[in-house]
Amino acid sequence: MVPYDPRWPSLFALECSRVEAVLGSWAETVEHIGSTAVPGLDAKPVIDLMAGVRDIRSAGRCIRPLESIGYSYWAENPDPDRMLFVKFVERTSRTHNLHLMEVGGALWNDRLVFRDHLRSHPKAAGEYARFKHVLAGRFRDDREAYTGAKTNFICAMVEWARASRA
C-alpha cells in the first residue's frame, strides 16, 4: 500500500488508449476502477482497468491483441463472468490489471457503484483505506487472501450505496 499518487488518472488514460486501440469495437467502454481510481485513497500501485464487452463467451479473440501490448492472460481465473489480464514490468512487478467483462452485468455494475460511492463519500473511502492497511499487514505475501478478505466489506458497501441511492 502506498499513498495516493496524482499521476494514477493519467497513467490510466494512457493505458486506456492502448487497450482501446487493440480492442477496437470489441470494447464498448473502458473504466478506471479499483483504489487508484479514487482520489486520495491509498492503494497498491497497480492500475485497474475494466473493459466492457457485449459477450464474455466470445471475448477469447481479445487475448492475442492484448498480449501484443504486454498483457498476460490469466487462464486459471476461477470467475466465468470475467477474463483477467495482468501487465508486468520485468516479469516481477505488476503494473496493470485488466478485467474484461460484460457491460451492464452484475459484476460490472457493482464495481462502478463501489468506485463511485468511494469517490463521493470520503468518510467511506477513509474506512476502506484503514481496513486495507490492516489486511495488507496481515496478508503481506498472499495477494489472493488479501483480495478475498476485502470481499465482505466491499459487498456490504455496495449494498449500502445502492440503498442510500434508492
N, C-alpha and C positions, 0 to 999 in steps of 0.2 A: 504494500500500500504506500502510495506517495501522495503528497498534497496535489490539489487540482493544478493542472497545467493549462494556462490560457491558450496554448498552441493546439490543444486537442481538437477544437472545432475545425481549424484549418487543415490539420492532418486528416481528419475525416473527409473534408471536402476534396482534398487531393486524391485520396484513395477511392472515394465515391466516383470521381470522374473516370478513374482507371477501370473500376468494376463496370460502370455503365457502358464504357467503350467496348469491352469484350463481350458483355452480355446482350447489348443492343436491345431489341424489343422484348427479349425474354424477361428482363427486369422491368416491371411496371413502375417500381419506385425503390429507392434505397434510402433507408433511415439510419440515423445515428442513434444507437441505443446503448444501454449499459451505463455505468457510472461516469465514464468520460463524456457522456452526453449531457451531464447535469452540472451547470456552472457552480463552482465552489466545492464540489464533492470529491473527497479523497477517493483514489481508485488504484487498481493495478494499472500500470501504464500500457494498456492494451486497448486499441480502438475496436469497438464492436460495431459492425455494420449488419443491417438486416435488409436483405434484398427480397422483394416480393415478386413471386411468380404466379401464373394462373393455375398451374397444375404441378404439384411436387412430384407426382409419379413419373412425369416425363422430363423432369429437370436434370436427369443424368447427362443430357447433352451439354450442360453447362460446365461439367467437370474439366474437360480439356481446355476450354478457353480460360478458365480461372487458374488452372495450373500454368498456363503460358505467362501469367503475370505474377507468379511466385506463390500461389496458394497450394496447400496440400489438402486433399480431400480426406476427411476422417470417415472412412468406410465403416468403421466399427461403431459409429454413433447409434446408440440404442433407441433414439427417438424417430419414429417413422414420419413425424409431421414436419421434419426439417432436415436439411443437409447442412453439415458443418464443415467449414474450410478454415484453415489456420495459415498464417503467414509468419515466417521466422526471419530473424537476422542471424546469419551464420549458423543456421540449424539448431540453435540453442535457446534463443530468446524470442518468445512470441511477441509480435508487434500488432497483429490484427486477427480478429475472429470475424468470419463472415457466415451469417446464418441465412440460408435460403429457405423460404417458407411461403406458403400460400397467402396472398394478400387477403385480408379480411377474415382469416381463420381465427380460431380462439387464441392460439398462441401469439399470433401477430398482434391482435387487439390487446391482449394482456400486457405485452411488452411496451406498447405505446401508452397504455393507461398508466403503467408504473412509471415510465420515464416522465410523462407529462405531470403526474402527481408530484414527483420529487422536484421537478423544475418549478412548480408553482407553490410548493409548501416547504420552505427552508427548514422548518422545525422537523418535519418528517425526514428530510434529507440528512439532517444532523443526527437523528436517531439511527438511521440506516448506516451512516458513517461510523458511529460508535460501535454498532453491532458488528460491522465488517472488520473493524480493528481487532475486536475480541476474537473473532473467528480466524483472522489472519495469524494471530499469535498461537491459537490452538492448533490450526491445521497448516502450519508453515510449509510443510513439504508434501501436502496432499491436496492438490487442486480439486479433485473430484469431491472429497469430503467437505472442503470449504464451500464449494458450489451447492452441494446437497444440503448443508446446514443453513443456507440462506433461504431455501425454498419456502418453508412455512412462513417466515417473516414477509417475504415478497408476496405470497398468496394472500396473506391477511391484509397487507397494504393495498393490494389491487382491489380486494373486496370492499375495503373501507372507502377507497377512492371512488368506486362505482356507486356505492350507497350515498356518498356525500354529493354526487352529481345528480342523483335522482330527485 
